[in-house]
């Protein structure tokens, strides 16, 4: 059937079926949109894809522009890496949880660090008081990292670390633990998030000003290219833009703008794009609108491949791959009727699978108000395992391809994202867009719009603004994770013990060597590795860099 026949059929359908006898059947809203505000028509047909070309825009999985997937056989050949984001209390607490999850069949670990660790303070620092081990595991020295991974063979697992400002230090510790286990660094597998730009925009766990912070990012990129070839050196993360209130288009645009900046800075440093781009990875959130999220992931692969090939002239096909790690957006989980979060998390995992991700993290239903229990963590993992082994989703590649609506959304998100990237380029790139407040303003406006829609009931959140229950009447006794109030005391005692046993002379020599390197232009990974092996603390190492570079103070935008 040709375009003319379809158009005529569409007109007939609207006249005879939709508006039969001059009466418009009721529709729930005057206007339907995606979660991000993209208009959604009543029906999509081939008329919406008239400009589309299969080979140019879709092609085949594992082939440019990778819209349909980064690998030819996708999950038919290998399932995605299943992760739980875990870490709390002391190193012993987190080791116990990791070993439990590995026994349940989880092949990849994802480490959550507490706030003092994320901003480079030791547990005995006044700034750490009340925050030790609260939202992640406390890591002060190599001894803590040794304990976290005790009995866990680093040559057999892939470890993702959500750490940014002090990523060099935590990676150095991981390398040192591997050596102690007899695993050379060239065999270590995993990812450091290591994306400092999004910290300045959306998350806030930065330490140093932008330029030295970016230098530390690139130190990892360069060092791992030469010495840790299986490591994903930088996970460029849009997830936190989304959590801060960005919509799907903004999330993707700002993620790609960050990627462009990192690639440009790496090239200025003398690195060839094909030397490091194959080990870059990306992290995007899973929000509420299933089909919009799937289209976002497909558009991301296509647009990134075009950017790397056309703008940066990458010749290695591996440089074109937008390899993604996705996770449940915690902001979509609510404490009201919390068991409903099981359904939400299942949808998040479904988005990731249909979107073709290489690693997926499922949140736990109780994360809306507590650190997950072992039972809820196991259920989050089982959710992925059921989708992988019982649903049939993995039998074919990119099963939603060809859907008129999904393909239209993929095109539309790519178009709107490209328009954002053009604006950002005109501002001098992402640093310019950060400095002039553009990115903050865009996210803030989107966040306010979303909250207004929830407050007015225009956007329904089940259990929050509709289908509510009397909390007491609907309450059921459940196991809730209780944090040990003695964690901070225990961690401080452990740190004091390490300081007492270590060689003060070795520590001072290592820190002096690091200070000399910080004053120069050399890669800081080797002296940081030397420092962590001497059991210098995270705070002591970051303190050397603080003394040289100072701390970043966020500007206020009105």
Secondary structure as GFF3:
##gff-version 3
##sequence-region A 1 558
A	DSSP	alpha_helix	3	13	.	.	.	ID=ss1
A	DSSP	pi_helix	14	18	.	.	.	ID=ss2
A	DSSP	three_ten_helix	20	22	.	.	.	ID=ss3
A	DSSP	three_ten_helix	46	49	.	.	.	ID=ss4
A	DSSP	pi_helix	54	58	.	.	.	ID=ss5
A	DSSP	three_ten_helix	74	76	.	.	.	ID=ss6
A	DSSP	beta_strand	81	83	.	.	.	ID=ss7
A	DSSP	beta_strand	85	86	.	.	.	ID=ss8
A	DSSP	alpha_helix	91	103	.	.	.	ID=ss9
A	DSSP	beta_strand	108	112	.	.	.	ID=ss10
A	DSSP	alpha_helix	115	118	.	.	.	ID=ss11
A	DSSP	three_ten_helix	126	128	.	.	.	ID=ss12
A	DSSP	alpha_helix	142	148	.	.	.	ID=ss13
A	DSSP	beta_strand	158	162	.	.	.	ID=ss14
A	DSSP	alpha_helix	167	181	.	.	.	ID=ss15
A	DSSP	three_ten_helix	185	187	.	.	.	ID=ss16
A	DSSP	beta_strand	189	192	.	.	.	ID=ss17
A	DSSP	alpha_helix	197	198	.	.	.	ID=ss18
A	DSSP	pi_helix	199	203	.	.	.	ID=ss19
A	DSSP	alpha_helix	210	227	.	.	.	ID=ss20
A	DSSP	beta_strand	231	232	.	.	.	ID=ss21
A	DSSP	beta_strand	234	237	.	.	.	ID=ss22
A	DSSP	alpha_helix	239	244	.	.	.	ID=ss23
A	DSSP	alpha_helix	248	268	.	.	.	ID=ss24
A	DSSP	alpha_helix	273	276	.	.	.	ID=ss25
A	DSSP	three_ten_helix	277	279	.	.	.	ID=ss26
A	DSSP	beta_strand	280	286	.	.	.	ID=ss27
A	DSSP	alpha_helix	290	306	.	.	.	ID=ss28
A	DSSP	pi_helix	307	311	.	.	.	ID=ss29
A	DSSP	three_ten_helix	317	320	.	.	.	ID=ss30
A	DSSP	beta_strand	324	328	.	.	.	ID=ss31
A	DSSP	three_ten_helix	330	332	.	.	.	ID=ss32
A	DSSP	three_ten_helix	338	340	.	.	.	ID=ss33
A	DSSP	alpha_helix	341	354	.	.	.	ID=ss34
A	DSSP	beta_strand	359	361	.	.	.	ID=ss35
A	DSSP	three_ten_helix	365	368	.	.	.	ID=ss36
A	DSSP	alpha_helix	374	390	.	.	.	ID=ss37
A	DSSP	three_ten_helix	393	395	.	.	.	ID=ss38
A	DSSP	alpha_helix	404	426	.	.	.	ID=ss39
A	DSSP	alpha_helix	430	435	.	.	.	ID=ss40
A	DSSP	alpha_helix	438	456	.	.	.	ID=ss41
A	DSSP	alpha_helix	487	501	.	.	.	ID=ss42
A	DSSP	alpha_helix	504	518	.	.	.	ID=ss43
A	DSSP	alpha_helix	525	533	.	.	.	ID=ss44
A	DSSP	alpha_helix	538	549	.	.	.	ID=ss45
###
